[in-house]
Amino acid sequence: WYYKFAGIVAVLALIVNGLLVIGTMAITKATITMPGLAGMVLTIGMAVDANVLIFERFREELAKGKSLAAAVKAGYERVFSCILDSNLTTLFTCFFLYKYGSGSVRGFAVTLTFGILASMFTALFMTHAIFDLMISKNWLKNLPMRALKLFSNTQIDFFKYGRKIIIGSIVLVVISLLSVVFRHNSVLGIDFSGGTQLTYSCDGEAPDVEKIRTWLDSQGQERVRVGYKRGQGGDRELEIILPKMAGDPSEFGQALDAAFPECKLTPSSTYSVGGSVGSKFRNDALLASFLSFIAIIVYLSFRFEFVYGMAAVVAVIHDVIVSAGLFFILHQGELSLTVVAALMTIIGYSLNDTIVIFDRIRETRPLRKDLSYQELVNLSINQTLSRTILTSITTMLAVVSLLVFGGGVIFDFAIVMFYGMITGTYSTIFIASAIVNHWHRHEDKKTYAVKSAAPASAK
């Protein structure tokens, strides 16, 4: 709807992208896991992001008076480096997650790797071929698009309240970390702490959680977590997590059913993880994340400057901590492999968005030497603001659909992603850019004033 014919081309590319990912997984006999599904969601988000970048470049080139053929050619040439940088940094993360990750975390890395390669092919080559064919056959003579007037030609001073915003971010990070300290071991899900998770569907009257907990105490079960959750079909399910499971799960279920006959319990699922296995999952995830951050800093230092790599990583760490903190505080959630997959998805999304602004700063810097560095950064944020908003909206549509129609672990994944979309967009504009600007604060002491970008021919 927004990009009209170009949007139809993008949808075709997304369909082919999905088919390529699923087909590649079938050929390699890879299994789709919940974290793997997270990888597919991020793949679609990054593919949409790439198409938005390309189409917005078309709009800019056409506005300069170029022919449609010249605008299409220039659009793909100008976005290539940005899309390449975004995808390569995410591929680094995939490599370390696969090498040092374990279990379903590897599934996330494999699916995302397939998705990134498919995304680059469909966004940079497939859509390009379609446009070139349509133009050469004279089937496409113009490329009308709708516009977000609210975010076009903006001149917002994003540094005006920079200090207050940074203080607010620090407060959010501290509160999020304190939530982990206060909850201590209870914040770790069964995937990391070990234990047995028993899930039952309740066809009758659901007993009070406190009554179940009291009964479990009488059975000698300590540090038990009891609660109700929404199942895949939307039904209410009873979930009991035992740090140590004594005896057979079926015998435990029979005893529980006998204690609460009004509930009419039916076993739904049983999931067990040993304590040592949980510790290994945790340590592997931490090691993979640490090495990924190092690789991102090195690569962005090579492509941009060292401070750009540090700024991107700081923004990503901020997003992960705050998103997890909101999940722990507002939903009393637990850190599981599903939540880790969501946090890794946020890393890729946030990096993608940040590099778009960094690329615009790099491109505009030699063309606008009349601007101070703060003016340059602020101008770049304003010029890419419509892209940032559009990519956030499109990715949010997928996340909201998971929130509405998903249940169980899918809800945990979706709600963490929901917070990550907000923090990722926020940190890209106000944190990563602020760090880069502060690093270059001594380059120019000019008074701030946003100026419109000069055309490329003015160079």
N, C-alpha and C positions, 0 to 999 in steps of 0.2 A: 504494500500500500504506500509506504513512504517513498521508496525509490522507483515505483512504477515498473517499467520494463526491466530496468537493472535489478530490481528486487526479485523479479521472476528468475532471472539468470542466477542470482545468489541462492535462491531456494533450490534450484536444480543442482547447483554445486554442493549444497548441504546434503541433499539426498544421495548424490554420488559419494560424498565423503563418508556418510554413514554406512553405505553398502561396502565401500572399500575396507573400512575398519572391521566390520562384521565378517566380510569375506576373508580378510587376512587372518583373523583369529580362527576361523574355521579351518583354513588351510594349515596353519601352524598348530592346530588342535589346542589352542589356548582356551581357558575356561573364563567365562564372564563372572566376576565376583562383584560384591557391593562396591569395594574400592575401584574395581574395573569400570563399573557404571559411572562412578565419579569421574574417571578419566574420560569417558565418552561425553559426559556433560561439559567438561572443560574443553574438549576437542570442538564441540559444537560452538561453545562460547568464543573460542579463539578463531574459528572459521568465520563466524559472523563478524567478529572484530576486524578481521582482515578485509572482508568485503566492504565494511563501512569505511575503512581507511581509503580503499581504492576509489569508491564512489564519491567520497568527499573531495578527493583529489581531482576527479573528473570535474566536479562542480567548480573548483578553484580555477582549473585550467580553462574551462569554457567561459568563466567570468572574465578572463584576460583577453577574450576575443579569438581564441584558437579554434580551428576547425575541429569537428568531432573526432576525426582520425588522429589528429595531432594531440588532442586532449587525452584520448585513450592511451596513446603511446607514452606521453609524458606522465600520466597518472600511474601507470605500472612501474615506470622507471623510478619515480620519486618515492614510492612506498616500498620498493623491494628491500632496501637496507633495513628499514624499520621492522618489516615483517620477519626478515631473516634474524635480526638480533633478538626479537621477542621469542621466536621459536627455538633458537639455539640455546638461550638461557634456560628454557623449560626442558630441553633435551638433556642438558647437564644434570638437572634435578632427576630426570627419569633414569639416567645412567647410574647414579649413586644409589637411588632407591632400589633399583634392580640388583645391583652388586652387593649392597649391604642390608637391604630390606629382607623381610621374611614373610612367608605366608601370603595373605591377600594384598599386602603392600606391593609385592612384586607384580600382582595382577594389575594394580593401578599403573605402575610404570610401563608395563607392556602395552596396555590399551592406549595410554596417552602417547606413547612413542608412535604406534601405528596411526593414531589420530593426527598427530602433528605432521607426519609425512604426507598423509592424505589431504590434510588441510592446505598445506603449501602447494600441492599439485593442483587441487581444484581451484584455489583462490588465485594463484599466480599464472597458471597455464590453461586450465580448462575454460574459465570465464574469459580470459584474454582471447583464446581461440574463437569463442562464440562471438565476441564483439568484433573481432577482425573479420570474421566471415560475413557477419551481418552488414558491416560497413562496406566491404569490398563488393558485395552483391548489390549494394545500394538499397538494401532492405531497411536499413536504419539510418535516418537522416538527421535526427535530433534525439536528445536524451533528457527529457523533462524530469524533474525531481521536485518533491515537496521540500519545504525548509522549516526548521524550527526557528521561527523569528525571534523567540525569546532568547535564544543562545547564539544568534548570528550577529557578527560585528559588535560583540560585547567589549566593554572597556572597564572591566571590574578590577579594582585594586585588591588583589588577593593578599597583599602584604600589610594591609592597613591594620588588620587585627591579628597579625601573625603571632605576636608574643602571647596573647591571650589563648589563641588556639593551641599553641604548643603546650602551654601550661595545662589546658584541658586534656590534651592527649596524655601527658605524663600522669595526671590524676587517674585517668581511665586505666592506664597500664598498671599503676600501683594497686588500685582496687582489684583488678583482675588477678594480680599475683597474690594479693592477700587472701582472695577467695580460695586459692589453692592451698595456701598455708593453713588457713583455719579448718578446711575440710580434710587436709592431710591425706591419709590413705583412702578415704571414702570417695575421692575424686577419680581414682583409678578404676576403670571398668574391669570386667573379668578377663579381657584380653591381656591386660598388663599386670593385674594383681593375682591372677589365678583363681580357680574355684569352679563351681558348677552353676549354670543358669538354667532354671526350670520354668517353663512357660505353660500355663493352663488356660483353656477357654472356659468361661463360666456361663453355663446355660440358665442358671437359676438366680437366686438372690446373692449378690456379691457381698461377702463378709467384710467387716471393717478391717483395715490394715493393722490397727493396733491389736485386735483380737488374734489375728494370725501371728503377729510378732510375739505376743504373750505365749501362744501355744508353742511356737518354735523355741522360745526360751525354756519352756518346761521340758523340751526334748533334748536340751543340752546344746543347742545350736547358738553360737555367739557371733557377733558382728554380721548378722544377716540383714540383707536389704530386701524389703518387700514393697511392692507398688503395683499399680495398674497402668497398663499402656494400651494404645490403640493398635490392633493387629492390621495385617495387610487388607483385610476386608472391611475394616472400620469397626470391628467388634472389640469389646473391651476384654483384655486378657490380664490374668494375674501373673506377675513375674516375681520369682524368688531367686535370689543369688546367695549361695552358700559358699563361704571361704573354704570350708572343708566338707566334703560329702561323705558321710558314713553310711555304708550299705548301698543297696541297689536303688536307682531313681524310681523304679516302678513301685517298690515297697514304700518309699517315702510318699509317693503320690497316693497310694491306697490309704495310708495312715492320715494324710491330709484330707482326703475325701471323706473318711470316716469321722473326722473331727468337725468338718463343716459340710454336712450332707445337703444343706439347703442350696449350696452353690452349684452342685452337680458338675464337678470338675472333670475335664477331659484333657489328658496330656496333649500339648501342642508341639513342644520342641524341647530338646535337652542339649546343652552345649557345655563342654568341660575343657578347661585349660589348666595345665600344671603351673605351679608357681615359678619354676625355673624357666619354663617356656615363655610365660608372661614377661619375666624380666628380660629375656633375650629379645622379645618383640620391642620392648621399650628402648633398650640400649641400641638396637639396630636402627630404629626410627630416628633416634637422636643423632647417631653417627652419620646417617645418610643426609639428614637435614644440615648438619654442620658442614660436611664436605660440599654439599650443594651450594651453600652460601659462599664458601671460599671460591668455588669455581665461577659463580656469578660475579663476584667482585673482580676476579682476575680478568674475565672476559670483557666486562664493561669498562674496566680500566684500560684495556687494549683498544676498545672501540671508541670510547669517549675519554674520560679521565678517571683517576682513582676515586675521586670524591663522588662521581656518578654511581660507581659500583657500591660504595659504602651507603650512599643515600637510598639506593634501591633496596638494599638488604635491611637497613634500619626501618624503612617503611613497611617492608614485608613482615619483619618481626613484630612490629607494632600491630599490624592487622591480625596476625595469628594469636597474639596474647589477648587482645581486646575481644576478638570473636569468641575465643575459647572462654574467656572470663564471663562474657554475657551469657553464654550457654550454661556455664556452671552456676551462675548466680540466679538468673531468671527462670531456669528450667530444672535446676538441681540435677543437671546432666552429669554423665560420667565419661571419662576419656576412654574411648574404644577404638578399634581399628577403623570403624566407619567414620568416627569423628576425625581421626588422623587423616583419612582420605579427604575429608572435606577441607581440613586445614591445608593440605598439600594442594588442593584445587585452588584455594584462595591465594597461595603463593604464586602459582602460575598466572592467575587472573590479574593480581596486583602488579606483577612484573610487566605483564603485557601492556597495561595501561600506563605505567610509569615510563616505559621506553618510548611510547608515542610522544610524550612531552619532551623527553630528552632528545629525541631525533629532530623535533622541530627547533629546539634551541640550537642544536648543532648546524642545522640547515640555515637558520636565519642569522646566525652570528656574523658570518662574513658579509652578509648583504646589508646589515643595519649597524654599521660601526658608529653611527651617531647616537646610539642608545647606550645607557649604562647597563651593567649586567642585570640589575634588578628590573629595569624596564624590559630588557630582552626576555628574561624568564617570565615576567608577567604577561608580555605580549604573546609568548608561545603558549601559555596556559589558555589565554583567551581565544587564540586561533584554533586550538584543539578542543575547546570546551564542548562543542556540539558532538564531536566524536566520542568524548568521554561519556556524555549523557546518553547518547544513542546506544553505545555498547553496554552500558549499565542497564538500560531499559530492556534490551533484547535478552541479555543473560538473566535478568531478574524474572522475565516471563517464564523461563524454564524452571527457575528455582521456586517460584510461586506455585506453578503447576504441581511440583513435587510436594510442596507443603499442603496443598489442598487435597490431592488425590493419593499421596503416599501415606504409608503407615509404618509403625514399628521403627526399624533402624533407618528407613528412608526419611522419616520425619527428622530424626537427629541430624542426618546429613544435610537436609534441606535448610533447617533452621540455622545451623552453623554457617552454611553458604550464604544465607540471607544476611546475616550480620557481616560476613566477609565482603559481600558486594558493597555494602554501605561504607565500611571502614577502608576498603581498597580504593574506592573512588575518592574518599576524603583524604587519605594519606598521600595519594598521588599528587593531588593539588597542593595540599598544605604542609606536608612533611618532607617528602623527597625533594620537591622544588625549593623549599625553604633552606634545606641543608646545602644544596648546590649553590644557592644565592649567597648564603652566609660565608661559604668558603671563598667566594670571589668578591667579598664585600669591599676589599681594598683596591679593586681594579679601577673603580670610578665612583666619585662622590657626588654625582649629579643628583639634583632634586628629582623625585619620582614624577613621571608624567607618561601616561600611555599614549603611544603614537601609532597610527595605522601603518601597516607594513608597506614598504616600497615594493613595486613590481620587480620581478627578477631582472628585467631589462635595464633597470636603473643601476645595476651593479657596474 
